[in-house]
Amino acid sequence: MKSDWTELLQFDKKHIWHPYTSVENALPVYPVEKAEGVYLELGDGTKLVDGMSSWWTAIHGYNHPTINAALIDQISKVSHVMFGGITHRPAIQLAQLLIELTPPSLEKVFFSDSGSVAVEVAIKMALQYWQSKGKNKKNRLMTTRSGYHGDTFKAMSVCDPVNGMHHLFSEVLSKTIFADKPTCKWNEEWDTEAILSLQKLFEEQHENLAAFIIEPIVQGAGGMNFYHPQYLTEIRTLCDKYEVLLIADEIATGFGRTGKLFACEHSAISPDIICVGKALTGGYLSLAATLTTKEVSSTISKGESGVLMHGPTFMGNPLACSAGVASLNLLLQSNWKEKVSWIEKKLTEGLAAIQEHQKVKELRICGAIAVIETYENIDVAAAQIEFKTLGVWIRPFRNLIYIMPPFIIEKDELELLILAMKKIITKSIYIQ
Ligand SMILES: Cc1ncc(COP(=O)(O)O)c(C=O)c1O
């Protein structure tokens, strides 16, 4: 470790709160000095293959010359300017791309600064939509268990009530209606019974429902559950039948991760509102967007307030939007579809045998995502020491060891990740 890191890490431990950690009993953190391609370089010079894409974001890897150049060019023009009363090329270009690429009929774009805020905006759109139609009773939200939509309060209220630790905030969180976790798995035959309980909830609750929110196909941080595309098709039908808006949270799944540009495409449905974020800027800067239809946007605009009541300070930040334009163009010019399908095939072949291991409850693979669910919870600190020795960066949570590598990953690097996942389950990493 370079000498200055010792002091810096002491300061970090003493003063900085990392995600979901205690300051009294903080988990160790690893200093990253730089990152290049699929490699993270630590303070002690160790290079690790990154299996996490910095939480679904860095699809093109790190330090990409094209995104770097786009940012440098934009910095020399304007790094930030307020979006109230002003517009700029990067926001317009990014909105054009998003409208073109997202499912049909989504044609109004609201930029925000993080995924959680994009979800807040989506919910606000849904609530304002029904208010504008004079249907004030339609003000509740429905979702399935095992979902994750962010850490702000309204977003938290639609996260899994157990994993999302609702009990800590039970006085403040709105009372969401929770359907069961989707049971019919992604790669199984469709089971018509899998939708029955949800049908019943729609029948009972639709008069109060503003929107149904769900992560299409892959539920992320709420449990890494992959469900059948027909389930989403059925939800679209129920939303249409009972006049409920469908919000698709594609913040984790968007931009190719599941093998389609957007996971909604597995079910060939178009939501009324979609949220995108994470990989939107190729992992360079925090940016998200909420897109909706002419019907939703016009209804809000003709309603009592006449405006959508939201406007973050850094809305449409030009630097972030220029990274977004560069990242999306890179994706479109690449052979991402073949690459993701190659990653899926390698993961499937490389990890298949792991299902037989006594510690493993289930192996799940979809596009460039692999998840090993173990019976016991993982000791994250112990697992990370092992992973570092194995030359990879993988960060499990609860009983889930999962990877979603950058799409640019090559054979040897992917094989190293697969080997590390196979080896880790045999180590002493379980919480007793
Ligand atoms: C599906 C989904 N929605 C929303 C969010 C929240 O995004 P952010 O962390 O940028 O606020 C996340 C983040 O993990 C997510 O996976």
The ligand as a Gaussian input file, in Angstrom:
#p B3LYP/6-31G(d) Opt

LIG

0 1
 C      -34.099000      -1.013000     -10.116000
 C      -33.523000       0.159000      -9.383000
 N      -34.274000       1.263000      -9.214000
 C      -33.792000       2.351000      -8.590000
 C      -32.512000       2.369000      -8.067000
 C      -31.999000       3.586000      -7.352000
 O      -31.033000       4.220000      -8.118000
 P      -29.978000       5.208000      -7.430000
 O      -29.114000       4.372000      -6.559000
 O      -29.248000       5.821000      -8.588000
 O      -30.775000       6.205000      -6.659000
 C      -31.708000       1.234000      -8.205000
 C      -30.353000       1.202000      -7.635000
 O      -29.769000       0.179000      -7.368000
 C      -32.224000       0.093000      -8.880000
 O      -31.497000      -1.029000      -9.047000

